[in-house]
Amino acid sequence: MCDSNTDQPNEFTSLKQDMAKNDLSENSKEQAKKSEWIQIACSLMANATVLSSGMGLGFPAITLEELRREDNPMRLNDEQASWFASLNTLICPLGGILSATILDQIGRRFTLVLINILAIISWGLMYFSSQTDFDQMFWQILLGRFLIGVTIGLSSSPAAVYSAEIATPKLRGRLTTFTSLAIAVGILMIYTLGFIFPDDWRKVAGISAIFSIFTLGLIYFMPESPSWLISRGRTDEARKALAYIRAIKHDELYTSEILNEEMQRFYDQINSRNNCENDSLWSILKRPEIYKPLAIINAFFAFQQFSGTFVVVVYASQFAEEAGSGIDKFLCTVLIGIARVIATIILAYFILDRYGRKPPSIFSGIGMTISMLILAVYSSSFAQNLPYANWISTFCLLAYITTSTFGFLTIPFAMLPELFPQRVRGVTAGMTVCVAYFMSFIAIKSYPSMLDFMGNNGVFLLYSIVSLFGTIFVYLLLPETKGKTLQEIENLFKRQISNSAEKV
């Protein structure tokens, strides 16, 4: 009897404990879900700034037709038009250098503020450019393109770095593709505006300026990166920012295990950085965890640029015409923009976190190789009279856009903030953006000359060959970062060197 009475309280206590555990589990799931939405919202607000960069990249595609029209009294010649199209990519490295400098100095949020201010000025210059004095108009739009180039270079890494630093490993792959998605959406927006206002590029520039004012306002609602705050000694602000991002209640600010563990990881990264502060840049670059990912990502960007991905963005309407598209070239540019946005969304939400970075990149390279090879064949003079040649060319152009977006166009930007240690992430990301956009300038500026020298089928064949070599590079050398923390990725490159030394 006594035993029975003793057992009942124990069973009751055990039941209460089980119920408490279930409540904690449900609360944890609810907290994790809320945190995911906060991470997505913060990343979207950061990447809204990048929309203007996409609009700037695609702007020549909708303006060159009007600016080069024979009956236009303010007509640009071929040389002036090529500078208008490519100047922004020549200046992008300057933005990349500035990004490397200021990203770690003034923080991720204020870098985004600066980007929006420059974008507003650049679009304003083009909107208010002279309509009567050609020389004045030309230099005003060139200055606008110069500033948009600085803006594009500046914006290529801050939003992606911010997203990588606030994201959990589960979401990091998806969030870091938001930069590429924002560029794709920005390009689609400018193509659509060009389709609606085909003869009024100034109005398009004015609408773009208004949009940059809107994205500037969004930054007010973003917390600063906790990682950057800790690096500046602002520990309390970092803890509050991280608690907000992880959906942790204020009364758990100092008791949450999740929060304390993440704060400790940030401290460890900062301590590692502080140990290197007295080292020269050259000595840092000689470390395997720095120079190996730097070489890999720059090579990936080289294959991205010289396989024609950005050429199609800038010369979309002309490219569609050269490819022998069977539909209106301005409508084709809109379809190109739509294909790119859809492919980026599919990559971000259904592919990247499930299959990683390497398999989609291999698929992308194969698709680009085949699409460009078929375009080269069908743009040849002997193929012009083949059945459905125009529609096959249109299909291959859209297939190239779609498959390039699944890998070569987007994944280098997604991997940019993943591959480098926190202590040098700003510098190395800025250096990489600098090199990437300089290569982009070469590819875009040389495209008209290549067309004259090689013909459109020769250019398409060259892009096919570069895509093939890029696919081989990805298969042999690109590391897989899916599901790894940023520290694990850093250790991966250290371990590769250690394993090689042990084998020797």
Backbone hydrogen bonds, N-H to C=O, Kabsch-Sander energy under -0.5 kcal/mol:
donor,donor_aa,acceptor,acceptor_aa,energy
5,N,1,M,-2.0
6,T,2,C,-1.6
7,D,3,D,-2.1
8,Q,4,S,-1.5
10,N,6,T,-1.1
11,E,7,D,-2.8
12,F,8,Q,-2.4
13,T,9,P,-2.9
14,S,10,N,-2.6
15,L,11,E,-2.2
16,K,12,F,-2.1
17,Q,13,T,-2.3
18,D,14,S,-2.4
19,M,15,L,-2.3
20,A,16,K,-2.3
21,K,17,Q,-2.5
22,N,18,D,-2.3
23,D,19,M,-2.3
24,L,20,A,-2.5
25,S,21,K,-2.7
26,E,22,N,-2.6
27,N,23,D,-2.7
28,S,24,L,-2.6
29,K,25,S,-2.3
30,E,26,E,-2.5
31,Q,27,N,-2.7
32,A,28,S,-2.7
33,K,29,K,-2.4
34,K,30,E,-2.3
35,S,31,Q,-2.6
36,E,32,A,-2.1
37,W,33,K,-1.8
38,I,34,K,-2.1
39,Q,35,S,-2.8
40,I,36,E,-2.4
41,A,37,W,-2.6
42,C,38,I,-2.8
43,S,39,Q,-2.4
44,L,40,I,-2.5
45,M,41,A,-2.3
46,A,42,C,-2.2
47,N,43,S,-2.5
48,A,44,L,-1.1
49,T,45,M,-0.5
49,T,46,A,-0.9
50,V,47,N,-0.7
51,L,47,N,-0.6
51,L,48,A,-1.0
52,S,49,T,-0.9
53,S,50,V,-0.5
54,G,50,V,-1.8
55,M,51,L,-2.3
56,G,52,S,-2.3
57,L,53,S,-2.4
58,G,54,G,-2.1
59,F,55,M,-0.9
61,A,58,G,-0.8
62,I,58,G,-0.7
62,I,59,F,-1.2
63,T,59,F,-1.0
64,L,60,P,-2.4
67,L,63,T,-2.8
68,R,64,L,-1.7
69,R,66,E,-1.2
72,N,69,R,-1.8
75,R,72,N,-1.3
76,L,67,L,-2.9
81,A,77,N,-2.7
82,S,78,D,-2.1
83,W,79,E,-1.7
84,F,80,Q,-2.3
85,A,81,A,-2.1
86,S,82,S,-1.9
87,L,83,W,-2.6
89,T,86,S,-0.8
90,L,86,S,-1.6
91,I,87,L,-1.9
92,C,88,N,-1.3
94,L,91,I,-1.3
95,G,91,I,-1.3
96,G,92,C,-2.4
97,I,93,P,-2.6
98,L,94,L,-2.5
99,S,95,G,-2.5
100,A,96,G,-2.2
101,T,97,I,-1.5
102,I,98,L,-3.3
103,L,99,S,-2.2
106,I,102,I,-2.9
107,G,102,I,-0.7
111,T,107,G,-1.1
112,L,108,R,-1.6
113,V,109,R,-1.8
114,L,110,F,-2.2
115,I,111,T,-2.1
116,N,112,L,-2.0
117,I,113,V,-2.0
118,L,114,L,-2.3
119,A,115,I,-2.2
120,I,116,N,-2.3
121,I,117,I,-2.0
122,S,118,L,-2.5
123,W,119,A,-2.5
124,G,120,I,-2.1
125,L,121,I,-2.3
126,M,122,S,-1.6
127,Y,123,W,-2.3
128,F,124,G,-2.5
129,S,126,M,-0.7
134,F,132,T,-0.7
137,M,133,D,-2.5
138,F,134,F,-3.1
139,W,135,D,-2.2
140,Q,136,Q,-2.0
141,I,137,M,-2.6
142,L,138,F,-2.0
143,L,139,W,-2.2
144,G,140,Q,-2.3
145,R,141,I,-2.4
146,F,142,L,-2.4
147,L,143,L,-2.5
148,I,144,G,-2.3
149,G,145,R,-1.7
150,V,146,F,-1.9
151,T,147,L,-2.5
152,I,148,I,-2.5
153,G,149,G,-2.4
154,L,150,V,-2.5
155,S,151,T,-2.2
156,S,152,I,-0.8
157,S,154,L,-0.6
159,A,155,S,-0.5
161,V,157,S,-3.2
162,Y,158,P,-2.8
163,S,159,A,-2.3
164,A,160,A,-2.4
165,E,161,V,-2.0
166,I,162,Y,-1.7
167,A,163,S,-1.2
171,L,168,T,-0.9
172,R,168,T,-1.8
173,G,169,P,-0.6
175,L,171,L,-2.6
176,T,172,R,-2.5
177,T,173,G,-0.6
177,T,174,R,-0.8
178,F,175,L,-1.4
181,L,177,T,-2.4
182,A,178,F,-3.0
183,I,179,T,-2.2
184,A,180,S,-2.4
185,V,181,L,-2.9
186,G,182,A,-2.7
187,I,183,I,-2.5
188,L,184,A,-2.3
189,M,185,V,-2.7
190,I,186,G,-2.2
191,Y,187,I,-2.4
192,T,188,L,-2.6
193,L,189,M,-2.5
194,G,190,I,-2.2
195,F,191,Y,-2.0
196,I,192,T,-2.1
197,F,193,L,-3.0
200,D,197,F,-1.4
204,V,200,D,-1.3
205,A,201,W,-2.1
206,G,202,R,-2.4
207,I,203,K,-2.4
208,S,204,V,-2.0
209,A,205,A,-1.9
210,I,206,G,-1.9
211,F,207,I,-2.1
212,S,208,S,-1.8
213,I,209,A,-1.5
214,F,210,I,-1.6
215,T,211,F,-2.2
216,L,212,S,-1.7
217,G,213,I,-1.4
218,L,214,F,-1.1
219,I,215,T,-0.8
219,I,216,L,-0.7
220,Y,217,G,-1.0
221,F,218,L,-1.6
222,M,219,I,-1.7
229,L,225,S,-2.3
230,I,226,P,-2.4
231,S,227,S,-1.7
232,R,228,W,-1.1
232,R,229,L,-0.6
233,G,230,I,-1.8
234,R,229,L,-2.6
235,T,233,G,-1.2
238,A,234,R,-2.0
239,R,235,T,-2.5
240,K,236,D,-2.2
241,A,237,E,-2.6
242,L,238,A,-2.7
243,A,239,R,-2.4
244,Y,240,K,-2.2
245,I,241,A,-2.3
246,R,242,L,-2.5
247,A,244,Y,-1.1
248,I,243,A,-2.9
252,E,249,K,-1.6
253,L,250,H,-1.6
256,S,252,E,-2.0
260,N,256,S,-2.4
261,E,257,E,-2.6
262,E,258,I,-2.1
263,M,259,L,-2.5
264,Q,260,N,-2.1
265,R,261,E,-2.0
266,F,262,E,-2.2
267,Y,263,M,-2.4
268,D,264,Q,-2.6
269,Q,265,R,-2.1
270,I,266,F,-2.6
271,N,267,Y,-2.9
272,S,268,D,-2.1
273,R,269,Q,-2.0
274,N,270,I,-3.1
275,N,271,N,-1.8
276,C,273,R,-1.5
277,E,274,N,-0.9
279,D,276,C,-1.7
284,I,280,S,-1.9
285,L,281,L,-2.5
286,K,282,W,-0.9
287,R,284,I,-1.7
290,I,287,R,-2.0
291,Y,287,R,-2.7
292,K,288,P,-1.4
294,L,290,I,-1.9
295,A,291,Y,-2.4
296,I,292,K,-2.4
297,I,293,P,-2.8
298,N,294,L,-1.8
299,A,295,A,-2.0
300,F,296,I,-2.2
301,F,297,I,-2.2
302,A,298,N,-1.9
303,F,299,A,-2.1
304,Q,300,F,-2.0
305,Q,301,F,-2.6
306,F,302,A,-2.4
307,S,303,F,-0.7
308,G,305,Q,-1.3
309,T,304,Q,-1.2
312,V,308,G,-1.8
313,V,309,T,-0.8
314,V,310,F,-2.2
315,Y,311,V,-2.8
316,A,313,V,-0.7
319,F,315,Y,-3.9
320,A,316,A,-2.4
321,E,317,S,-1.7
322,E,318,Q,-2.8
323,A,319,F,-2.3
324,G,321,E,-1.0
325,S,320,A,-2.5
326,G,390,N,-0.7
332,C,328,D,-2.4
333,T,329,K,-1.7
334,V,330,F,-1.5
335,L,331,L,-2.3
336,I,332,C,-2.4
337,G,333,T,-2.3
338,I,334,V,-2.7
339,A,335,L,-2.7
340,R,336,I,-2.0
341,V,337,G,-2.2
342,I,338,I,-2.7
343,A,339,A,-2.3
344,T,340,R,-2.1
345,I,341,V,-2.4
346,I,342,I,-2.5
347,L,343,A,-2.4
348,A,344,T,-2.6
349,Y,345,I,-2.6
350,F,346,I,-2.2
351,I,346,I,-0.9
351,I,347,L,-0.9
352,L,347,L,-3.1
354,R,351,I,-0.5
355,Y,351,I,-3.7
356,G,351,I,-0.6
356,G,352,L,-1.6
361,S,357,R,-1.2
362,I,358,K,-2.3
363,F,359,P,-2.4
364,S,360,P,-2.5
365,G,361,S,-2.5
366,I,362,I,-2.2
367,G,363,F,-2.4
368,M,364,S,-2.6
369,T,365,G,-2.3
370,I,366,I,-2.3
371,S,367,G,-2.5
372,M,368,M,-2.5
373,L,369,T,-1.8
374,I,370,I,-2.4
375,L,371,S,-2.3
376,A,372,M,-2.4
377,V,373,L,-1.8
378,Y,374,I,-2.9
379,S,375,L,-1.5
380,S,377,V,-1.1
383,A,380,S,-1.2
384,Q,381,S,-1.0
386,L,383,A,-1.6
389,A,386,L,-1.6
392,I,388,Y,-2.5
393,S,389,A,-2.2
394,T,390,N,-2.1
395,F,391,W,-2.6
396,C,392,I,-2.5
397,L,393,S,-2.3
398,L,394,T,-2.3
399,A,395,F,-2.4
400,Y,396,C,-2.4
401,I,397,L,-2.2
402,T,398,L,-2.5
403,T,399,A,-2.8
404,S,400,Y,-2.4
405,T,401,I,-1.7
406,F,402,T,-1.3
407,G,404,S,-1.1
409,L,404,S,-3.1
410,T,404,S,-0.6
411,I,407,G,-2.4
414,A,410,T,-1.9
415,M,411,I,-2.5
416,L,412,P,-1.0
418,E,415,M,-0.7
419,L,415,M,-2.0
424,V,421,P,-1.4
425,R,422,Q,-0.9
428,T,424,V,-2.8
429,A,425,R,-2.3
430,G,426,G,-2.0
431,M,427,V,-2.5
432,T,428,T,-2.4
433,V,429,A,-2.4
434,C,430,G,-2.2
435,V,431,M,-2.3
436,A,432,T,-2.8
437,Y,433,V,-2.5
438,F,434,C,-1.6
439,M,435,V,-2.2
440,S,436,A,-1.7
441,F,437,Y,-2.2
442,I,438,F,-1.9
443,A,439,M,-2.3
444,I,440,S,-2.7
445,K,441,F,-3.0
446,S,442,I,-1.8
447,Y,443,A,-0.6
447,Y,444,I,-0.5
450,M,446,S,-2.8
451,L,447,Y,-2.3
452,D,448,P,-1.8
453,F,449,S,-2.2
454,M,450,M,-3.4
455,G,450,M,-0.7
455,G,451,L,-1.5
458,G,454,M,-0.6
459,V,455,G,-2.0
460,F,456,N,-2.4
461,L,457,N,-1.9
462,L,458,G,-2.1
463,Y,459,V,-2.3
464,S,460,F,-1.9
465,I,461,L,-2.2
466,V,462,L,-2.5
467,S,463,Y,-2.2
468,L,464,S,-1.9
469,F,465,I,-2.2
470,G,466,V,-2.3
471,T,467,S,-2.0
472,I,468,L,-1.8
473,F,469,F,-2.2
474,V,470,G,-2.4
475,Y,471,T,-2.3
476,L,472,I,-2.0
477,L,473,F,-2.9
478,L,473,F,-0.7
478,L,474,V,-1.1
481,T,479,P,-0.5
484,K,481,T,-1.8
489,I,485,T,-1.9
490,E,486,L,-1.9
491,N,487,Q,-2.4
492,L,488,E,-1.6
493,F,489,I,-1.2
494,K,490,E,-1.5
495,R,491,N,-3.0
496,Q,492,L,-1.9
497,I,493,F,-1.4
498,S,494,K,-2.1
499,N,495,R,-3.1
500,S,496,Q,-1.8
501,A,497,I,-2.3
502,E,498,S,-2.3
503,K,499,N,-2.0
504,V,500,S,-1.8
